[in-house]
Amino acid sequence: MQKKSRAHLLNDAAIVAADDDLPLISHNAGPPLIEQLPQSAVSYTVNGFCALHRISRWKFFQMRAEGIGPRELAVGRTIRISAQANIDWVKAREGPSGTAARLLERERKARAKAASKAGKVAGKSPKHHCRRGRQRAEA
């Protein structure tokens, strides 16, 4: 098995590993599996963090804009998330409170309202399944 000392490349995400004995994972290996990502990382890039939690970059930056993303540290032009910030973020997501809880509740209510509206509109449609039998009988 091929090994590399400090930086392991995983789907364009350079992860600085604290453990030098981690295997090098091929860039062409497909989507990363959570088991392949080094849990003992010192810090993660945005791509590495997103791969670890199986979220998109878009979702990461959306959470950041809403103020519920992980703490970040800037290294030059690179954004990194420390292992401790990752742990703290996971704990906060497991039991959100304050602003995060209000945001989640607002999103849940908005989705429920949109689904209810879509259901009402669909029910009024002449193509709705409850009217199909009548259309066939009339024809």
GUFIGU-654696 format. One record per residue: residue number from 1; x, y, z of N, C-alpha, C in turn. Coordinates in steps of 0.05 Angstrom, whole numbers, plus 5000, padded with zeros to 4 digits. Example, Ala and Ser with C-alpha at 12.3 -4.5 7.8 and 13.67 -1.06 7.14 Angstrom:
REM residues 2
> 1 / 5264 / 4886 / 5156 / 5246 / 4910 / 5156 / 5264 / 4934 / 5156
> 2 / 5257 / 4955 / 5142 / 5273 / 4979 / 5143 / 5258 / 5001 / 5157
END
This chain:
REM residues 139
> 1 / 5017 / 4977 / 5000 / 5000 / 5000 / 5000 / 5018 / 5025 / 5000
> 2 / 5011 / 5044 / 4983 / 5027 / 5068 / 4980 / 5021 / 5087 / 5003
> 3 / 5042 / 5100 / 5014 / 5037 / 5119 / 5036 / 5050 / 5146 / 5030
> 4 / 5039 / 5166 / 5042 / 5050 / 5193 / 5039 / 5052 / 5206 / 5067
> 5 / 5072 / 5223 / 5071 / 5077 / 5232 / 5098 / 5056 / 5250 / 5111
> 6 / 5053 / 5275 / 5102 / 5035 / 5294 / 5117 / 5009 / 5299 / 5103
> 7 / 5009 / 5304 / 5077 / 4984 / 5312 / 5064 / 4973 / 5289 / 5047
> 8 / 4949 / 5282 / 5052 / 4936 / 5261 / 5037 / 4915 / 5274 / 5018
> 9 / 4917 / 5267 / 4993 / 4899 / 5279 / 4973 / 4874 / 5262 / 4971
> 10 / 4851 / 5274 / 4975 / 4826 / 5259 / 4973 / 4806 / 5277 / 4959
> 11 / 4800 / 5270 / 4933 / 4781 / 5286 / 4917 / 4786 / 5316 / 4920
> 12 / 4811 / 5324 / 4913 / 4819 / 5352 / 4913 / 4818 / 5365 / 4941
> 13 / 4816 / 5349 / 4962 / 4816 / 5361 / 4989 / 4841 / 5353 / 5003
> 14 / 4859 / 5372 / 5007 / 4884 / 5365 / 5022 / 4878 / 5366 / 5051
> 15 / 4882 / 5344 / 5064 / 4876 / 5341 / 5092 / 4903 / 5337 / 5107
> 16 / 4910 / 5355 / 5124 / 4935 / 5352 / 5139 / 4930 / 5332 / 5161
> 17 / 4942 / 5310 / 5159 / 4938 / 5288 / 5178 / 4958 / 5288 / 5201
> 18 / 4948 / 5282 / 5224 / 4966 / 5280 / 5247 / 4980 / 5253 / 5248
> 19 / 4969 / 5234 / 5234 / 4979 / 5206 / 5234 / 4993 / 5201 / 5207
> 20 / 5019 / 5196 / 5207 / 5034 / 5191 / 5183 / 5029 / 5164 / 5171
> 21 / 5016 / 5146 / 5184 / 5012 / 5119 / 5175 / 4986 / 5115 / 5159
> 22 / 4972 / 5136 / 5153 / 4947 / 5134 / 5138 / 4953 / 5128 / 5109
> 23 / 4938 / 5110 / 5096 / 4944 / 5103 / 5068 / 4936 / 5126 / 5050
> 24 / 4950 / 5128 / 5027 / 4943 / 5148 / 5007 / 4919 / 5138 / 4992
> 25 / 4899 / 5154 / 4989 / 4875 / 5146 / 4975 / 4876 / 5158 / 4947
> 26 / 4870 / 5143 / 4927 / 4872 / 5151 / 4899 / 4852 / 5174 / 4894
> 27 / 4861 / 5193 / 4877 / 4844 / 5215 / 4869 / 4820 / 5205 / 4853
> 28 / 4823 / 5184 / 4838 / 4802 / 5173 / 4821 / 4786 / 5151 / 4835
> 29 / 4786 / 5151 / 4861 / 4772 / 5130 / 4876 / 4741 / 5135 / 4877
> 30 / 4731 / 5157 / 4866 / 4703 / 5163 / 4867 / 4697 / 5178 / 4892
> 31 / 4671 / 5180 / 4900 / 4664 / 5196 / 4923 / 4677 / 5184 / 4948
> 32 / 4686 / 5202 / 4966 / 4699 / 5191 / 4990 / 4680 / 5177 / 5009
> 33 / 4690 / 5157 / 5022 / 4674 / 5144 / 5042 / 4683 / 5156 / 5069
> 34 / 4665 / 5159 / 5087 / 4672 / 5171 / 5113 / 4694 / 5156 / 5127
> 35 / 4695 / 5129 / 5123 / 4715 / 5113 / 5136 / 4743 / 5119 / 5124
> 36 / 4744 / 5130 / 5100 / 4770 / 5135 / 5087 / 4782 / 5161 / 5097
> 37 / 4765 / 5180 / 5107 / 4775 / 5205 / 5116 / 4789 / 5203 / 5143
> 38 / 4812 / 5215 / 5146 / 4826 / 5213 / 5171 / 4811 / 5228 / 5193
> 39 / 4802 / 5214 / 5213 / 4788 / 5226 / 5235 / 4807 / 5241 / 5254
> 40 / 4833 / 5235 / 5251 / 4853 / 5248 / 5269 / 4866 / 5272 / 5255
> 41 / 4852 / 5284 / 5236 / 4863 / 5306 / 5221 / 4867 / 5330 / 5240
> 42 / 4888 / 5346 / 5235 / 4893 / 5370 / 5249 / 4873 / 5392 / 5240
> 43 / 4868 / 5393 / 5214 / 4849 / 5412 / 5203 / 4839 / 5401 / 5176
> 44 / 4816 / 5412 / 5167 / 4804 / 5403 / 5141 / 4802 / 5428 / 5123
> 45 / 4804 / 5423 / 5097 / 4796 / 5444 / 5078 / 4766 / 5443 / 5077
> 46 / 4754 / 5462 / 5062 / 4725 / 5463 / 5059 / 4716 / 5437 / 5045
> 47 / 4731 / 5429 / 5024 / 4724 / 5404 / 5010 / 4726 / 5380 / 5028
> 48 / 4747 / 5378 / 5045 / 4750 / 5356 / 5063 / 4728 / 5355 / 5084
> 49 / 4721 / 5378 / 5095 / 4699 / 5380 / 5114 / 4673 / 5371 / 5102
> 50 / 4668 / 5381 / 5078 / 4643 / 5374 / 5064 / 4642 / 5344 / 5058
> 51 / 4664 / 5332 / 5050 / 4665 / 5304 / 5044 / 4661 / 5288 / 5070
> 52 / 4672 / 5297 / 5092 / 4670 / 5283 / 5118 / 4640 / 5282 / 5127
> 53 / 4626 / 5304 / 5123 / 4598 / 5306 / 5132 / 4578 / 5301 / 5109
> 54 / 4588 / 5294 / 5085 / 4571 / 5288 / 5062 / 4551 / 5311 / 5057
> 55 / 4561 / 5335 / 5056 / 4545 / 5358 / 5049 / 4559 / 5372 / 5025
> 56 / 4544 / 5387 / 5010 / 4555 / 5401 / 4987 / 4569 / 5426 / 4996
> 57 / 4587 / 5437 / 4978 / 4600 / 5462 / 4984 / 4579 / 5484 / 4986
> 58 / 4558 / 5482 / 4969 / 4537 / 5502 / 4970 / 4524 / 5503 / 4997
> 59 / 4518 / 5480 / 5008 / 4506 / 5478 / 5035 / 4525 / 5489 / 5056
> 60 / 4551 / 5483 / 5053 / 4570 / 5494 / 5072 / 4569 / 5524 / 5073
> 61 / 4570 / 5537 / 5049 / 4570 / 5566 / 5048 / 4543 / 5578 / 5056
> 62 / 4521 / 5563 / 5051 / 4495 / 5572 / 5060 / 4494 / 5572 / 5091
> 63 / 4504 / 5551 / 5103 / 4504 / 5550 / 5133 / 4522 / 5572 / 5144
> 64 / 4544 / 5577 / 5130 / 4563 / 5598 / 5139 / 4548 / 5625 / 5138
> 65 / 4533 / 5631 / 5116 / 4519 / 5656 / 5114 / 4497 / 5659 / 5135
> 66 / 4485 / 5636 / 5143 / 4464 / 5636 / 5164 / 4476 / 5637 / 5192
> 67 / 4502 / 5635 / 5194 / 4515 / 5636 / 5220 / 4515 / 5610 / 5235
> 68 / 4510 / 5587 / 5221 / 4510 / 5561 / 5235 / 4532 / 5543 / 5224
> 69 / 4551 / 5554 / 5210 / 4573 / 5538 / 5200 / 4594 / 5534 / 5221
> 70 / 4615 / 5518 / 5216 / 4636 / 5514 / 5235 / 4654 / 5538 / 5237
> 71 / 4669 / 5541 / 5259 / 4689 / 5562 / 5261 / 4711 / 5557 / 5240
> 72 / 4721 / 5578 / 5229 / 4741 / 5575 / 5208 / 4767 / 5589 / 5216
> 73 / 4789 / 5580 / 5204 / 4814 / 5595 / 5206 / 4825 / 5599 / 5178
> 74 / 4836 / 5623 / 5174 / 4846 / 5630 / 5148 / 4876 / 5625 / 5148
> 75 / 4885 / 5609 / 5128 / 4914 / 5605 / 5124 / 4920 / 5615 / 5096
> 76 / 4929 / 5640 / 5095 / 4932 / 5653 / 5069 / 4905 / 5657 / 5057
> 77 / 4901 / 5646 / 5033 / 4875 / 5648 / 5019 / 4858 / 5622 / 5023
> 78 / 4868 / 5604 / 5039 / 4854 / 5579 / 5044 / 4838 / 5580 / 5070
> 79 / 4814 / 5569 / 5068 / 4798 / 5567 / 5092 / 4802 / 5539 / 5103
> 80 / 4807 / 5537 / 5129 / 4810 / 5511 / 5142 / 4792 / 5509 / 5166
> 81 / 4784 / 5485 / 5173 / 4767 / 5480 / 5197 / 4783 / 5462 / 5215
> 82 / 4788 / 5471 / 5239 / 4804 / 5455 / 5257 / 4788 / 5430 / 5267
> 83 / 4802 / 5410 / 5277 / 4789 / 5386 / 5287 / 4771 / 5393 / 5310
> 84 / 4779 / 5412 / 5327 / 4763 / 5420 / 5350 / 4738 / 5435 / 5341
> 85 / 4741 / 5452 / 5321 / 4718 / 5466 / 5310 / 4698 / 5447 / 5297
> 86 / 4708 / 5426 / 5285 / 4691 / 5405 / 5273 / 4675 / 5391 / 5295
> 87 / 4689 / 5383 / 5317 / 4675 / 5370 / 5340 / 4654 / 5388 / 5352
> 88 / 4661 / 5414 / 5356 / 4642 / 5433 / 5367 / 4618 / 5436 / 5349
> 89 / 4623 / 5438 / 5323 / 4601 / 5441 / 5303 / 4582 / 5417 / 5304
> 90 / 4593 / 5393 / 5305 / 4576 / 5369 / 5306 / 4559 / 5369 / 5332
> 91 / 4571 / 5376 / 5354 / 4556 / 5377 / 5379 / 4533 / 5398 / 5378
> 92 / 4539 / 5421 / 5366 / 4519 / 5442 / 5363 / 4496 / 5433 / 5345
> 93 / 4503 / 5417 / 5324 / 4482 / 5408 / 5305 / 4465 / 5386 / 5318
> 94 / 4476 / 5371 / 5336 / 4461 / 5349 / 5349 / 4439 / 5360 / 5367
> 95 / 4444 / 5383 / 5379 / 4423 / 5394 / 5396 / 4423 / 5425 / 5393
> 96 / 4414 / 5435 / 5370 / 4415 / 5464 / 5365 / 4398 / 5479 / 5386
> 97 / 4408 / 5503 / 5392 / 4393 / 5521 / 5410 / 4397 / 5549 / 5400
> 98 / 4381 / 5567 / 5411 / 4383 / 5595 / 5404 / 4376 / 5601 / 5375
> 99 / 4394 / 5615 / 5362 / 4390 / 5624 / 5334 / 4388 / 5600 / 5316
> 100 / 4405 / 5580 / 5319 / 4404 / 5556 / 5302 / 4377 / 5542 / 5304
> 101 / 4367 / 5539 / 5328 / 4341 / 5525 / 5332 / 4319 / 5541 / 5318
> 102 / 4320 / 5568 / 5321 / 4299 / 5584 / 5308 / 4301 / 5582 / 5278
> 103 / 4325 / 5582 / 5267 / 4328 / 5579 / 5238 / 4318 / 5552 / 5228
> 104 / 4324 / 5530 / 5243 / 4314 / 5504 / 5235 / 4284 / 5503 / 5236
> 105 / 4272 / 5514 / 5257 / 4243 / 5514 / 5259 / 4230 / 5531 / 5237
> 106 / 4242 / 5554 / 5230 / 4231 / 5570 / 5208 / 4233 / 5555 / 5182
> 107 / 4255 / 5541 / 5177 / 4257 / 5525 / 5152 / 4236 / 5503 / 5151
> 108 / 4232 / 5489 / 5174 / 4212 / 5468 / 5175 / 4184 / 5478 / 5169
> 109 / 4177 / 5501 / 5181 / 4151 / 5513 / 5176 / 4148 / 5522 / 5147
> 110 / 4169 / 5533 / 5135 / 4168 / 5542 / 5107 / 4164 / 5518 / 5089
> 111 / 4178 / 5495 / 5094 / 4174 / 5471 / 5078 / 4146 / 5460 / 5081
> 112 / 4135 / 5460 / 5105 / 4108 / 5450 / 5109 / 4088 / 5468 / 5095
> 113 / 4091 / 5494 / 5096 / 4073 / 5513 / 5082 / 4074 / 5509 / 5052
> 114 / 4098 / 5506 / 5041 / 4101 / 5502 / 5012 / 4089 / 5476 / 5004
> 115 / 4092 / 5455 / 5019 / 4081 / 5429 / 5013 / 4050 / 5430 / 5014
> 116 / 4039 / 5444 / 5033 / 4010 / 5447 / 5036 / 3999 / 5462 / 5012
> 117 / 4012 / 5484 / 5004 / 4004 / 5500 / 4981 / 4005 / 5483 / 4955
> 118 / 4026 / 5468 / 4952 / 4029 / 5451 / 4928 / 4007 / 5430 / 4927
> 119 / 4000 / 5419 / 4950 / 3979 / 5399 / 4951 / 3952 / 5410 / 4944
> 120 / 3946 / 5435 / 4953 / 3920 / 5448 / 4947 / 3919 / 5454 / 4917
> 121 / 3941 / 5464 / 4905 / 3941 / 5470 / 4877 / 3937 / 5445 / 4860
> 122 / 3951 / 5424 / 4868 / 3949 / 5398 / 4854 / 3921 / 5387 / 4856
> 123 / 3908 / 5390 / 4878 / 3881 / 5380 / 4882 / 3860 / 5394 / 4865
> 124 / 3865 / 5419 / 4858 / 3847 / 5434 / 4841 / 3851 / 5428 / 4811
> 125 / 3872 / 5416 / 4804 / 3879 / 5411 / 4776 / 3860 / 5391 / 4764
> 126 / 3852 / 5395 / 4738 / 3834 / 5376 / 4725 / 3849 / 5350 / 4719
> 127 / 3875 / 5350 / 4721 / 3890 / 5325 / 4716 / 3896 / 5310 / 4742
> 128 / 3885 / 5319 / 4765 / 3889 / 5305 / 4790 / 3878 / 5277 / 4789
> 129 / 3890 / 5258 / 4803 / 3882 / 5230 / 4801 / 3853 / 5226 / 4810
> 130 / 3842 / 5242 / 4827 / 3814 / 5238 / 4836 / 3794 / 5244 / 4814
> 131 / 3802 / 5259 / 4793 / 3784 / 5266 / 4771 / 3788 / 5248 / 4746
> 132 / 3808 / 5231 / 4746 / 3814 / 5215 / 4723 / 3791 / 5196 / 4716
> 133 / 3779 / 5184 / 4736 / 3757 / 5165 / 4731 / 3733 / 5179 / 4718
> 134 / 3727 / 5203 / 4727 / 3704 / 5219 / 4715 / 3710 / 5226 / 4686
> 135 / 3735 / 5233 / 4680 / 3742 / 5241 / 4653 / 3738 / 5217 / 4634
> 136 / 3745 / 5194 / 4643 / 3742 / 5170 / 4626 / 3713 / 5164 / 4622
> 137 / 3697 / 5167 / 4643 / 3668 / 5160 / 4641 / 3654 / 5180 / 4623
> 138 / 3662 / 5205 / 4624 / 3649 / 5226 / 4607 / 3657 / 5223 / 4578
> 139 / 3680 / 5212 / 4572 / 3689 / 5210 / 4544 / 3677 / 5187 / 4529
END
